[in-house]
Amino acid sequence: MTTISPAPVAAEDANKRSRREWSYPTILVVGLIATGSAALLSLMIGVVNVSPVDAVTSVFGSTGTDADAIVAGRVDRTIVGILIGAAVAVSGAVMQGVTRNPLADPGILGVNAGAALAVILGIFLLGVGSLQGYMWLSLLGASIAAIVVYAIASIGPKSAAPITMALAGAAISAAATSIIGGIMVTNQEAFDTFRFWQVGSVAGREPSALTPVLPLFALGFLLSLTAGPILNALALGDDMARALGQRVMVGRAVTSLGAVLLAASATAAAGPIGFVGLVIPHAVRLVVGPDYRKVLLASVFGGMVLILLADTAGRVLTPPSEISVGIMTALIGAPVLVMLVRREKTR
């Protein structure tokens, strides 16, 4: 009986898939162009619009017109948006790889909920009211939440398996949300102060105020952007990763630390911003393929572009007031996620 070997067919499919996936130079070129365009729009568009030439001239010199002051007021939030977008998107991509959970993001491991709980406790118990105070409190809360989640997951029979980490994160988030709700219901002052931080925003954040947490951003990016090989191995399962020579527990702990540092620092700087860490890794995976080395690099640019476009759109939808970027990312991210799910279903 004659049999047909599947090898040629499989090789042909792999070649077609490889041709469709973007190379590193393509990711860099497209990413830089997209990010530059989004940053230019962020500088140009607002209650008062500025021409592209005036926006560029004001950044690198002076036009001698009112455009200088207008653009100067938008430079800080553009820089902060770039940093926050990259951090949240990379953090989400790493968490999805570490937990092997496509729905993982900084929220599923309880990082955002821990940060929010620490902030409202600081407002309620200590009377903290400064942005820097919120930053340190949220950083402390996010770090404690991540440690508690890992500790709870580690005492299970499978020792910090992806599913136990996700369940522990969900439990911590539920507990923190309940406490936050209880404080907000019983204390009007804490509610009034906390609600502005909770929506997440890049407006009013000066880059100089972020200086204390810049080393944490740097360490988080270093650990996360070099985690591609271990994430690729973990995607094959723990046993296969060990067979490939990876130290699974150490690798998972180090990459998780990088993701938590990025999520905690971003939340400390801008408040909880949802959907970016969930949507961007899925979106970029469609064009760069499943290789986490490319997914992480593309997520850097994807997160920056989404935050900048969301912040820009939030300025013009309800003038003269603005919609916070945390709300805009949810409005943009929800339909995009539904579209991605439908596309995956039909593939």
Residue pairs with C-beta under 8 A, 6 or more apart in sequence:
17 289
18 289
20 289
21 287
21 288
21 289
21 291
21 294
22 30
22 287
22 288
22 289
22 294
22 298
24 294
24 297
27 288
27 294
27 297
27 298
27 301
28 297
30 301
31 297
31 298
31 300
31 301
31 302
32 301
34 301
34 305
35 82
35 301
35 304
35 305
35 308
38 304
38 305
38 308
38 309
38 312
39 78
39 82
39 308
40 52
40 55
40 56
41 308
41 309
41 312
42 74
42 77
42 78
42 81
42 308
42 311
42 312
43 50
43 55
43 58
43 59
43 71
43 74
43 75
43 78
44 50
44 51
44 52
44 55
45 312
45 315
45 316
46 70
46 74
46 312
46 315
46 316
47 315
47 316
47 319
47 320
48 66
48 70
50 58
50 67
50 70
50 71
51 67
54 63
54 65
54 67
54 71
55 67
55 71
57 63
57 67
58 67
58 68
58 70
58 71
58 72
59 71
59 75
62 68
76 205
76 206
76 207
77 202
77 203
77 204
77 205
77 311
78 308
79 207
80 202
80 205
80 207
80 210
80 269
80 270
81 202
81 304
81 307
81 308
81 311
81 325
82 304
82 307
82 308
83 210
83 217
83 266
83 269
84 202
84 266
84 269
84 270
84 273
84 307
85 276
85 303
85 304
85 305
85 306
85 307
85 308
86 221
86 299
86 300
86 301
86 303
86 304
87 217
87 220
87 221
87 262
87 263
87 265
87 266
87 303
88 106
88 262
88 263
88 266
88 273
88 276
88 277
88 303
88 307
89 276
89 277
89 280
89 281
89 299
89 300
89 302
89 303
89 304
89 306
90 220
90 221
90 224
90 225
90 259
90 262
90 296
90 299
90 300
90 303
91 105
91 106
91 220
91 224
91 259
91 260
91 262
91 263
91 266
91 277
92 104
92 105
92 106
92 276
92 277
92 278
92 280
92 281
92 299
93 224
93 277
93 280
93 281
93 292
93 295
93 296
93 299
94 224
94 227
94 231
94 255
94 256
94 258
94 259
94 262
94 296
95 101
95 104
95 105
95 106
95 108
95 109
95 256
95 259
95 263
95 277
96 102
96 103
96 104
96 105
96 281
97 227
97 231
97 234
97 235
97 255
97 292
98 104
98 162
98 165
98 231
98 234
98 252
98 255
98 256
98 259
99 108
99 109
99 162
99 165
99 166
100 162
100 234
100 235
101 108
101 162
101 163
101 166
102 282
103 278
104 166
104 278
105 274
105 275
105 277
105 278
106 112
106 259
106 263
106 266
106 267
106 277
107 113
107 173
107 272
107 274
107 277
108 166
108 169
108 170
108 173
109 145
109 146
109 149
109 165
109 166
109 168
109 169
109 260
110 145
110 146
110 148
110 149
110 168
110 169
110 170
110 171
110 172
110 173
110 176
111 142
111 145
111 146
111 169
111 260
111 263
111 264
111 267
112 142
112 173
112 263
112 267
112 272
112 274
113 145
113 172
113 173
113 176
113 177
113 180
114 141
114 142
114 143
114 144
114 145
114 146
114 148
114 172
114 176
115 137
115 138
115 139
115 141
115 142
115 145
115 264
115 267
115 268
115 272
116 138
116 141
116 176
116 180
116 194
116 198
116 272
117 141
117 145
117 176
117 179
117 180
118 137
118 138
118 140
118 141
118 142
118 144
119 128
119 134
119 137
119 138
119 141
119 194
119 197
120 180
120 183
120 184
120 190
120 194
121 137
121 141
121 183
122 128
122 133
122 134
122 137
123 129
123 189
123 190
123 193
123 194
124 183
124 187
124 190
128 134
128 137
129 193
131 204
131 205
131 209
132 209
132 212
134 197
134 268
134 271
135 209
135 210
135 212
135 213
135 268
135 269
136 212
136 268
137 268
138 264
138 267
138 268
138 271
139 213
139 216
139 264
139 265
139 267
139 268
142 260
142 263
142 264
142 267
142 268
143 260
143 264
145 172
145 176
146 256
146 260
146 264
148 168
148 172
149 165
149 168
149 169
149 172
150 160
150 165
150 168
150 253
150 256
152 164
152 168
152 171
152 172
153 159
153 160
153 161
153 164
153 165
153 167
153 168
154 160
156 164
158 164
159 249
160 249
160 252
180 194
183 190
183 191
184 190
184 191
184 194
184 195
185 191
197 271
198 271
198 272
199 271
199 324
199 326
199 327
200 270
200 271
200 272
200 273
200 274
200 324
200 325
200 326
200 327
200 329
201 270
201 271
201 324
201 325
201 326
202 270
202 307
202 311
202 325
203 311
203 322
203 324
203 325
205 269
205 270
210 217
210 269
213 265
213 268
213 269
216 261
216 264
216 265
217 261
217 262
217 265
219 258
219 261
220 258
220 259
220 260
220 261
220 262
220 265
221 258
221 262
222 258
223 254
223 255
223 257
223 258
223 261
224 255
224 258
224 259
224 262
224 296
225 296
225 297
225 300
227 251
227 254
227 255
227 258
227 292
227 296
228 291
228 292
228 293
228 294
228 295
228 296
229 246
229 293
230 241
230 246
230 251
230 252
230 254
230 255
231 255
231 292
231 296
232 291
232 292
232 293
233 240
233 241
233 244
233 246
233 251
234 241
234 246
234 248
234 251
234 252
235 290
235 292
236 244
238 248
241 248
241 251
242 248
263 277
266 273
267 273
270 325
270 326
271 326
272 326
273 307
273 325
273 326
273 329
274 326
274 329
274 330
274 333
275 329
275 330
275 332
275 333
275 334
275 337
276 303
276 306
276 307
276 329
276 333
277 303
278 333
278 337
279 306
279 333
279 336
279 337
279 340
280 299
280 302
280 303
280 306
281 295
281 299
282 337
282 340
283 302
283 336
283 340
284 294
284 295
284 298
284 299
284 302
285 295
286 340
286 343
287 298
288 294
288 295
288 297
288 298
289 295
306 329
306 332
306 333
307 325
307 329
309 332
310 325
310 328
310 329
310 332
311 325
311 328
313 323
313 328
313 332
314 322
314 323
314 324
314 325
314 327
314 328
315 322
317 323
